[in-house]
Amino acid sequence: MRVDIQGLLSEPNGVQRFDFGFPVDVLDGVDGASAEAVGAVANHGGYVELTAVLTVRGVGRCARCLDEVPFEKCFDVKRPVVKALREADDDGEYIVADGDGYLSLRPVFEEELILNFPSRLLCKEGCRGLCPKCGANLNEGDCGCSTAEVDPRLEVLRALLDNS
């Protein structure tokens, strides 16, 4: 995904629009995701800025119960664009144009996905997860396992109570 901004840099109020789709392979635990970026690069009297809406769709796994979770997330992207950076300016905020006047947008959008995508997907807010003893999905009902945990240091005392 490259956008030619060479002509845009010479137009004080120029706008270059884009609409890209691309496969997403930078998110852990997400299979077959795709993203779409719709936006523009605009020159506001010498201040060049990228604005876009980044939408990612796919299927992941719930972090608690491991069920499949279809998702669609949208992120707003707004970053300044420069032709070159001074070393002091390099804080990662700017998008730097190539020497030939093009912007490579895919790395920018992949970075935004990594930074803004939730670290854990949930099938629902109240997901109960899996039973730690038998592995049953607790969203489908109780499994019948005992939930009483005994401190292993007191296990000897429990054995004495069971013998009496």
C-alpha positions as CSV (number, residue, x, y, z in Angstrom):
1,M,0.0,0.0,0.0
2,R,1.7,3.1,-1.2
3,V,0.2,6.5,-1.7
4,D,1.8,9.0,-4.1
5,I,2.0,12.4,-2.3
6,Q,4.5,14.1,-4.5
7,G,1.8,16.3,-6.1
8,L,0.1,16.8,-2.8
9,L,3.1,18.4,-1.2
10,S,3.0,21.3,-3.8
11,E,-0.7,21.9,-3.3
12,P,-1.5,23.9,-0.2
13,N,-5.0,22.5,0.3
14,G,-4.6,19.2,-1.7
15,V,-6.1,15.9,-0.6
16,Q,-5.2,12.4,-1.7
17,R,-7.8,9.8,-0.8
18,F,-7.3,6.1,-0.4
19,D,-9.2,2.9,0.3
20,F,-7.1,-0.2,0.9
21,G,-7.8,-3.8,2.1
22,F,-5.1,-6.1,3.3
23,P,-4.7,-9.4,5.2
24,V,-3.6,-9.1,8.8
25,D,-1.0,-11.4,10.1
26,V,0.5,-9.4,13.0
27,L,-2.1,-10.2,15.7
28,D,-1.5,-13.1,18.0
29,G,-4.4,-15.6,18.4
30,V,-6.3,-14.3,15.4
31,D,-6.7,-16.3,12.3
32,G,-7.8,-15.1,8.8
33,A,-8.2,-11.5,9.8
34,S,-8.4,-8.8,7.2
35,A,-8.3,-5.0,7.5
36,E,-9.6,-2.1,5.5
37,A,-8.2,1.4,5.7
38,V,-10.3,4.3,4.3
39,G,-9.0,7.8,4.6
40,A,-6.9,10.6,3.2
41,V,-3.6,12.4,3.2
42,A,-4.3,16.2,3.3
43,N,-2.0,19.2,3.0
44,H,-3.3,21.9,5.4
45,G,-1.1,24.8,4.2
46,G,2.2,22.9,4.7
47,Y,1.1,20.7,7.5
48,V,0.5,17.3,5.9
49,E,-1.6,14.8,7.9
50,L,-2.9,11.3,7.4
51,T,-6.4,10.6,8.7
52,A,-8.0,7.2,8.4
53,V,-10.5,4.7,9.8
54,L,-9.0,1.3,10.2
55,T,-11.4,-1.6,10.4
56,V,-10.3,-5.1,11.2
57,R,-12.5,-8.2,10.9
58,G,-11.7,-11.8,11.7
59,V,-12.2,-14.7,14.1
60,G,-10.2,-15.2,17.3
61,R,-10.4,-17.4,20.4
62,C,-11.9,-16.3,23.7
63,A,-9.1,-15.9,26.3
64,R,-11.2,-17.7,28.9
65,C,-13.2,-20.5,27.3
66,L,-11.4,-20.9,23.9
67,D,-14.6,-20.6,21.9
68,E,-14.4,-18.9,18.5
69,V,-15.1,-15.2,18.6
70,P,-15.9,-13.3,15.4
71,F,-15.0,-9.6,15.8
72,E,-15.0,-6.3,14.0
73,K,-13.0,-3.4,15.5
74,C,-12.6,0.1,14.2
75,F,-9.7,2.5,15.0
76,D,-9.2,6.1,14.1
77,V,-5.7,6.9,12.8
78,K,-4.4,10.4,12.7
79,R,-0.6,11.0,12.1
80,P,1.5,13.9,10.7
81,V,3.5,13.2,7.5
82,V,6.9,14.6,6.9
83,K,9.4,14.4,4.0
84,A,12.4,14.0,6.4
85,L,13.1,13.9,10.1
86,R,15.7,15.5,12.2
87,E,17.1,13.0,14.7
88,A,15.5,14.9,17.6
89,D,12.0,14.5,16.0
90,D,12.2,10.7,15.7
91,D,9.7,9.7,18.4
92,G,7.6,7.4,16.2
93,E,4.7,9.8,15.8
94,Y,5.6,10.9,12.3
95,I,5.1,9.1,9.0
96,V,8.1,9.7,6.8
97,A,7.7,9.8,3.0
98,D,10.0,7.7,0.8
99,G,12.6,9.6,-1.2
100,D,10.4,9.3,-4.3
101,G,7.4,11.0,-2.6
102,Y,5.4,7.9,-1.6
103,L,4.0,6.8,1.7
104,S,4.1,3.2,2.7
105,L,0.9,2.8,4.7
106,R,0.7,-0.9,5.6
107,P,3.5,-0.7,8.3
108,V,1.7,2.3,9.8
109,F,-1.6,0.5,9.9
110,E,-0.1,-2.7,11.2
111,E,1.6,-0.7,14.0
112,E,-1.8,0.9,14.9
113,L,-3.4,-2.6,15.0
114,I,-0.7,-3.9,17.3
115,L,-1.0,-0.9,19.7
116,N,-4.8,-0.6,19.7
117,F,-6.2,-4.2,19.3
118,P,-7.3,-5.7,22.6
119,S,-4.7,-8.1,24.1
120,R,-7.5,-10.6,25.0
121,L,-10.7,-11.3,23.2
122,L,-13.7,-12.5,25.2
123,C,-16.8,-14.2,23.8
124,K,-18.9,-12.2,26.3
125,E,-18.1,-9.9,29.2
126,G,-19.3,-12.5,31.8
127,C,-17.5,-15.5,30.3
128,R,-17.0,-18.1,33.0
129,G,-14.1,-19.8,31.2
130,L,-13.0,-23.5,31.7
131,C,-13.1,-25.6,34.8
132,P,-9.5,-25.8,36.1
133,K,-10.0,-29.4,37.1
134,C,-11.8,-31.1,34.2
135,G,-11.7,-28.5,31.5
136,A,-15.4,-28.3,30.9
137,N,-16.8,-25.0,29.5
138,L,-18.5,-23.4,32.5
139,N,-20.7,-21.2,30.1
140,E,-22.6,-24.4,29.2
141,G,-23.3,-25.3,32.8
142,D,-21.6,-26.4,36.0
143,C,-19.4,-29.5,35.7
144,G,-19.9,-30.8,39.2
145,C,-16.3,-30.5,40.3
146,S,-15.6,-29.4,43.9
147,T,-14.6,-25.8,44.1
148,A,-13.3,-26.1,47.7
149,E,-9.5,-25.7,47.6
150,V,-7.5,-27.0,50.5
151,D,-4.1,-25.5,51.3
152,P,-1.6,-28.3,50.6
153,R,0.2,-27.6,53.9
154,L,-3.0,-28.5,55.7
155,E,-3.6,-31.7,53.8
156,V,-2.2,-33.8,56.7
157,L,-4.9,-32.4,59.1
158,R,-7.6,-33.2,56.5
159,A,-6.4,-36.8,56.4
160,L,-6.7,-36.9,60.2
161,L,-10.3,-35.6,60.1
162,D,-11.2,-38.2,57.4
163,N,-9.9,-41.1,59.6
164,S,-12.0,-40.1,62.6
